[in-house]
């Protein structure tokens, strides 16, 4: 199977979050607050896909010419980011992924253009290299770039000093650091302990099942997660939920829970979508100061389980 022609790469996933550490057998790079993206590039075209293999280029037209910057046919794993005030802004990126009107998309692209930042190379010069050790893939990644621009760049990494890089990310209020074993292989669709993260702010995905209007333009989303195929009620999130978010939800009138959770008698039940909730981690394994971060169009609700 030629993964360039098949266009069905399922990205490898980060296994877990840990405390920062130093290790000479690991490399460390900044965790960008964006959207995972697989780029299929040759000297004539570009095709961008999210984790659900949905095409993204029509929503990010400012990236239509990045194929001119590669040296050969390649498949790159990376992140789509939108920069605002010098740092990645997930809210602006999430807003872009929900736009469908070409005029509004172009307006947004002009105001806050997106960039593709590559951190892995899975295919180069007609050959799949996913099962080549990471540092060798990093060399292929460099070879695949004829040039870098503000729209198309390579993620930098440092060896050994994960704590130092995390401290830099913390000081600059960036999302965190990804740690990768230097000799790790790329197993598509797998969650590997060879990749872990150190995050300033933790986050988790939940299923949006409905919402409650609380008056004065304040809304709460009703959240759930699956366990053994059954949808479990997981509470509410209010901070960060805007009327604009509510407008994207599609009412169904169907309570998805086997038992109506107390306090949800006035809920408007909606077609399920996935959202990210960001919070300050603590030692009690619970969310502190949770904030709604955005809808995730790249994840299906069935993926959100108590084991994920």
Buried (B, 14 or more C-beta within 10 A) or exposed (E): EEBBEEBEBEBBBBBEEEEBEBBEEBBBBBBBBBBBBBBBBEEEEBBBBBBEEEEBBEBBBBBBEBBBBBBBBBBBBBBBBBBBEEEBBBBBBBBBBBBEEEEEBEEBBEEBBBBBBBBBBBBBEEEBBBEBBBBEBBEBBEBBBEEEEEBBBBBEBBBBBBBBBBEBBBEEEBBBBBBBBBEBBBBBEBEBEBBBBBBBBBBBBBBBBBBBBEEEEEBBBBBBBBEEEEBBBBBBBBEBBEEEBBEEBEEBEEBBBEEEBEEBEEBBBBBBBBBBBBBEBEEEEEBEEBBBBBBBBBBBBEBBBEEE
